[in-house]
Amino acid sequence: MATHWRPRNDGLAPQARLRLALGLLLLLVLVGTLGYWALEENFTIFDGFYQTVITVSTVGFTEIHPLSTPGRVFTTLIIISGLVLVAFATGSFIESVISGELGRYLGRRRLEKQIKALEGHWIICGYGRMGEYVAQELIDSKRQPAFVVIERDPERLQAAEHSGYLYLPGDATHEELLEEAGIERAAGLVSLVETDAMNVFICLTASQMNPELTIIARALEEASIKKLRRAGATKVIAPYHVGGLRLSQAILRPAVQDFLDFAMGRELEIDMEQIRIREGSPLAGLSLRRSPIRTELDLILVAVKRKDGTMLFNPSADTVLREGDTLIAVGQGENLHQLEARCAGNREDRPRAS
């Protein structure tokens, strides 16, 4: 399960408590003014207001006109209420002043501690519209990989914080910030900043800091794709190209496009997953005919990606699975989980030859 920071919510914020205290003080002054005016025959509205103010403030208290017994009982209640509310307002004011800097400091320390504990996480550089979609998809996915957002725009940072994501403020092109995000321990990085030039610089820096890192970058211009790949990007996505391709497919092959959208959506109970055959897996060395993928697990094997990058679409029953192969399979989620376990299992579980 991914680790995501959520803002604490312990009730009313100090600023809200301060506004509440001031509102109650104003209400007490109003009640006191009307109370003196109603209880004492010789009090005007202004006399009631003045008597209430000097009573609540406890500064130079005196009876501006002799008070009756009910008036003195009312004054006692005003004094007690006033002391409580003034103490409440003072405490809220002090807390609101302190919590501003101290709260931010403690929040940053808590975030830094959580980020330092991450391993195998993703770093999202840039939290614009595309970065927001990427983060939301990671949260909604079954795997829910942990991630850290790096963004320099204050409004976007506030949006990331409101969503409860781990984040770091600043420029993702700085090595110190990438190091603070735990790039040495990260599984991958997504570069989605404003310009292709900045994306190239981030890819170059990230690949040097962690050569094993998977780097996915966005290219706004077609000419930047090769530059991003040379800078170390594992995968380059050109949104305009992808969008145009999907639009053209919707025109030329609408049924195919509808099927792909449906299959990749969350309406079905089936999933599409990529699973790597690890060292020691009982499936390594077996042909598809002998493997339990189609017979026992009832999965559709769409493709097999070899370790060298070769892609075998709709592999035949005689295709032999190897260590390092990535299987792209479709089926029930539980069956996919079983396949994932077998791809990482022990050779003792290898089916016997028939």
matplotlib code that plots the C-alpha trace (Angstrom):
import matplotlib.pyplot as plt

x = [0.0, 1.3, 2.1, 0.4, 0.4, -2.9, -3.3, -4.3, -7.8, -8.1, -11.2, -11.4, -8.2, -6.7, -7.9, -11.4, -11.3, -10.1, -13.0, -15.4, -14.1, -14.3, -17.8, -18.9, -17.3, -19.3, -22.4, -21.7, -21.3, -24.7, -26.4, -24.8, -25.9, -29.5, -29.5, -28.5, -30.9, -33.8, -32.9, -32.0, -34.5, -32.0, -29.7, -29.7, -28.5, -25.1, -24.9, -25.5, -22.9, -20.3, -21.0, -20.6, -17.3, -15.7, -17.1, -15.8, -12.4, -12.1, -10.3, -11.4, -14.6, -17.3, -21.0, -21.8, -25.3, -26.2, -27.2, -30.1, -29.7, -30.7, -28.3, -25.4, -26.2, -26.2, -22.9, -21.4, -22.4, -21.0, -17.7, -17.4, -18.4, -16.1, -13.0, -13.6, -14.1, -11.1, -8.9, -10.2, -9.6, -6.1, -5.2, -6.6, -4.7, -1.4, -2.0, -2.8, 0.4, 2.6, 0.9, 1.5, 5.3, 5.5, 2.8, 4.5, 7.8, 6.4, 4.5, 7.7, 9.5, 6.8, 6.8, 10.6, 10.5, 7.9, 9.8, 13.1, 11.3, 10.1, 11.8, 10.8, 8.6, 8.0, 8.8, 6.4, 8.1, 5.5, 1.9, 0.0, -3.1, -1.2, 0.7, -2.6, -4.1, -1.0, -1.1, -4.9, -4.4, -1.7, -4.0, -6.9, -4.8, -4.7, -1.0, -1.1, 2.7, 4.0, 5.1, 6.4, 5.4, 7.9, 6.4, 7.5, 4.1, 2.5, -1.1, -0.3, 1.6, -1.5, -3.6, -1.2, -1.2, -5.0, -5.1, -2.9, 0.2, 3.8, 5.4, 8.5, 8.5, 11.1, 12.7, 13.0, 16.1, 18.1, 20.0, 19.6, 15.8, 15.9, 18.2, 15.8, 13.0, 15.0, 16.0, 18.6, 15.9, 13.2, 11.8, 11.0, 10.5, 7.9, 9.0, 6.1, 7.5, 6.6, 9.2, 11.0, 14.3, 13.6, 12.4, 15.7, 17.7, 15.7, 16.1, 19.8, 20.3, 18.1, 19.7, 23.2, 22.1, 20.4, 21.3, 18.7, 15.9, 12.9, 12.3, 9.1, 9.0, 6.5, 7.5, 5.5, 7.4, 8.0, 11.6, 12.3, 11.6, 15.0, 16.7, 14.8, 15.7, 19.4, 19.1, 18.1, 14.3, 13.1, 9.8, 8.7, 5.1, 4.0, 0.5, -0.5, 0.7, -1.2, -4.3, -4.3, -3.7, -6.7, -8.9, -7.9, -8.6, -12.0, -12.7, -11.2, -11.8, -14.5, -15.4, -11.8, -11.3, -14.5, -13.2, -9.8, -11.4, -13.8, -11.0, -8.7, -11.6, -12.9, -16.3, -15.2, -14.2, -11.2, -7.8, -4.8, -1.5, 2.2, 4.1, 7.7, 9.1, 11.7, 14.7, 13.6, 10.1, 8.5, 7.2, 10.7, 11.5, 8.0, 6.0, 2.7, 1.0, 2.5, 2.0, -1.1, -1.7, -4.5, -5.7, -5.7, -5.7, -8.0, -6.0, -5.5, -1.9, -1.8, 1.9, 5.3, 8.1, 11.5, 14.4, 16.0, 12.8, 11.4, 7.6, 5.7, 2.0, -0.5, 2.2, 1.7, 1.3, 4.9, 6.4, 8.8, 8.8, 12.1, 13.4, 13.2, 10.2, 7.3, 3.9, 1.0, -2.1, -5.8, -8.3, -9.8, -7.8, -7.5, -6.1, -3.6, -2.4, -1.9, 0.1, 2.2, 2.9, 4.0, 6.2, 8.1, 7.8, 10.2, 11.4, 10.0, 6.5, 7.4, 4.8, 6.1, 6.5, 3.8]
y = [0.0, 3.4, 6.0, 9.3, 12.2, 13.7, 17.0, 16.7, 17.7, 18.1, 20.2, 24.0, 25.7, 28.4, 31.1, 29.8, 29.6, 33.2, 34.3, 32.4, 34.0, 37.5, 36.8, 35.5, 38.7, 40.9, 38.9, 39.3, 43.1, 43.2, 41.0, 43.1, 46.4, 45.3, 43.6, 46.7, 48.8, 46.4, 45.8, 49.3, 52.1, 54.9, 53.3, 54.4, 52.2, 53.9, 53.5, 49.8, 49.6, 51.5, 49.5, 46.2, 47.3, 48.3, 45.1, 42.7, 44.5, 44.7, 48.0, 50.7, 48.9, 51.1, 51.3, 54.4, 54.3, 52.4, 48.9, 47.0, 43.4, 41.9, 44.3, 43.1, 39.4, 40.2, 42.0, 39.0, 36.8, 39.3, 39.3, 35.5, 35.2, 38.0, 36.5, 33.1, 34.6, 37.0, 34.0, 31.9, 34.8, 35.5, 31.8, 31.4, 34.5, 33.3, 29.8, 31.2, 33.3, 30.3, 27.7, 29.7, 29.2, 26.3, 24.3, 24.8, 23.7, 20.6, 19.8, 20.0, 17.8, 15.2, 15.2, 14.9, 12.0, 10.2, 10.8, 9.5, 6.3, 5.7, 3.1, 1.9, 5.0, 7.4, 11.0, 13.2, 16.4, 19.0, 19.0, 20.7, 19.1, 16.1, 15.6, 15.8, 13.1, 10.9, 11.2, 10.4, 7.3, 6.0, 6.5, 4.8, 1.8, -1.5, -1.3, 2.3, 2.9, 5.6, 8.9, 12.3, 15.5, 18.2, 21.5, 25.2, 26.9, 27.7, 27.2, 23.8, 22.8, 23.8, 21.5, 18.6, 19.2, 19.4, 16.0, 14.6, 13.8, 13.9, 16.9, 19.0, 22.7, 23.8, 23.4, 19.7, 20.6, 21.0, 17.9, 18.7, 18.5, 15.2, 13.8, 15.0, 13.2, 10.0, 9.5, 6.9, 4.7, 5.5, 3.1, 5.8, 9.4, 11.2, 14.5, 16.8, 20.3, 23.4, 23.1, 20.3, 21.9, 21.5, 18.0, 17.1, 18.6, 16.7, 13.4, 13.9, 14.7, 11.9, 9.3, 10.3, 10.2, 6.8, 4.8, 2.1, 4.6, 4.2, 7.7, 8.7, 12.1, 14.3, 15.9, 18.9, 19.1, 16.1, 17.2, 16.8, 13.1, 12.0, 14.5, 13.2, 9.6, 10.6, 12.4, 9.1, 8.8, 5.2, 6.2, 9.5, 10.4, 13.1, 14.1, 15.7, 12.7, 10.2, 12.4, 12.6, 8.9, 8.1, 10.6, 9.1, 5.6, 6.7, 7.8, 4.8, 2.0, 3.2, -0.3, -1.2, 2.1, 1.5, -1.9, -0.6, 2.2, -0.3, -2.8, -0.2, 1.3, 0.3, -0.8, -4.4, -6.9, -7.9, -6.3, -6.0, -6.4, -6.8, -9.3, -10.1, -13.7, -13.4, -15.6, -18.9, -18.8, -22.2, -20.8, -20.2, -22.8, -23.9, -23.6, -21.9, -25.3, -26.7, -23.5, -23.0, -19.5, -20.4, -23.7, -23.3, -19.5, -18.8, -15.8, -14.3, -13.8, -10.8, -10.6, -11.6, -9.0, -10.6, -9.3, -7.7, -5.8, -8.1, -8.2, -11.4, -10.7, -13.5, -16.0, -19.6, -22.5, -23.6, -20.3, -21.0, -18.6, -17.3, -15.5, -11.8, -12.0, -9.6, -11.2, -8.9, -10.7, -10.0, -11.7, -11.7, -9.8, -12.8, -14.9, -12.2, -12.1, -15.9, -15.5, -12.8, -15.1, -17.9, -15.6, -14.9, -18.4, -21.2, -23.7, -26.4, -25.4, -26.2, -28.4, -31.8, -32.7, -34.9]
z = [0.0, -0.9, 1.7, 1.3, 3.7, 4.7, 6.4, 10.1, 11.0, 14.8, 14.8, 14.3, 13.1, 15.4, 13.0, 13.1, 16.9, 17.1, 14.8, 17.0, 20.2, 18.7, 17.6, 21.0, 22.6, 20.3, 21.2, 24.9, 24.5, 22.7, 25.4, 28.1, 26.5, 26.1, 29.6, 31.5, 29.5, 30.3, 34.0, 35.1, 34.7, 34.7, 32.0, 28.4, 25.6, 25.6, 29.4, 29.0, 26.3, 28.4, 31.5, 29.6, 28.1, 31.3, 33.0, 30.3, 30.1, 34.0, 33.5, 36.0, 36.8, 38.5, 38.5, 36.4, 38.1, 41.3, 40.3, 41.6, 42.9, 39.6, 37.9, 40.1, 39.5, 35.8, 36.2, 37.9, 34.9, 32.5, 34.4, 34.4, 30.8, 29.8, 31.5, 29.9, 26.4, 26.7, 27.8, 24.9, 22.4, 23.8, 23.6, 20.1, 18.9, 20.4, 18.9, 15.5, 15.5, 16.6, 14.5, 11.3, 11.4, 13.8, 12.0, 8.6, 10.2, 11.8, 8.6, 6.5, 9.1, 8.9, 5.1, 5.0, 7.4, 5.3, 2.0, 3.6, 4.4, 0.8, -1.4, -4.9, -5.3, -8.2, -8.5, -10.4, -11.6, -12.4, -11.1, -13.9, -15.5, -16.7, -13.5, -11.6, -13.8, -13.4, -9.6, -9.5, -11.7, -9.4, -6.4, -8.2, -9.4, -7.5, -6.9, -5.6, -5.9, -3.5, -5.2, -4.5, -6.3, -7.1, -8.1, -7.8, -8.4, -5.0, -6.2, -7.7, -4.5, -2.5, -4.7, -4.2, -0.4, -0.4, -2.2, 0.5, -1.6, -0.5, -2.1, -2.3, -3.3, -5.8, -9.2, -10.3, -12.3, -9.1, -8.0, -4.3, -4.7, -6.6, -3.9, -1.2, -3.1, -2.7, -6.4, -5.4, -3.9, -6.5, -9.1, -11.6, -12.5, -14.6, -16.1, -16.9, -16.4, -18.6, -21.4, -23.3, -22.5, -18.8, -19.3, -21.1, -18.3, -15.7, -17.6, -18.0, -14.3, -13.1, -15.3, -14.0, -10.4, -10.8, -14.0, -13.1, -12.9, -15.2, -16.7, -18.5, -20.1, -21.9, -25.2, -26.4, -29.7, -32.0, -32.4, -28.7, -28.6, -29.7, -27.4, -24.4, -25.3, -25.6, -22.3, -20.6, -20.9, -21.0, -22.5, -24.2, -24.6, -27.1, -25.9, -29.2, -31.2, -28.9, -28.9, -32.7, -33.0, -30.7, -32.6, -36.0, -34.6, -33.4, -37.0, -38.8, -36.3, -33.8, -32.6, -31.9, -30.0, -28.0, -27.0, -25.9, -23.9, -22.3, -21.6, -20.0, -18.0, -14.6, -15.7, -16.3, -13.7, -15.9, -15.8, -18.1, -16.4, -17.2, -15.1, -15.3, -15.0, -12.2, -11.6, -10.1, -11.4, -12.1, -15.4, -16.9, -19.5, -20.0, -23.2, -23.1, -23.8, -20.5, -18.5, -16.4, -17.9, -20.4, -18.9, -15.1, -14.7, -17.7, -18.8, -22.2, -23.0, -25.4, -25.8, -24.5, -24.3, -24.4, -22.3, -25.4, -26.2, -28.8, -28.7, -29.5, -30.1, -29.7, -28.9, -30.0, -27.7, -28.5, -27.3, -24.5, -21.6, -20.3, -17.3, -17.8, -20.1, -19.5, -19.9, -20.9, -19.8, -19.6, -17.1, -13.7, -11.1, -8.7, -11.5, -12.5, -8.8, -9.0, -12.2, -10.6, -7.6, -9.9, -12.0, -8.7, -7.2, -6.5, -9.0, -6.6, -7.9, -11.5, -13.2, -14.1, -17.8, -19.1]

ax = plt.figure().add_subplot(projection="3d")
ax.plot(x, y, z, "-o")
ax.set_aspect("equal")
plt.show()
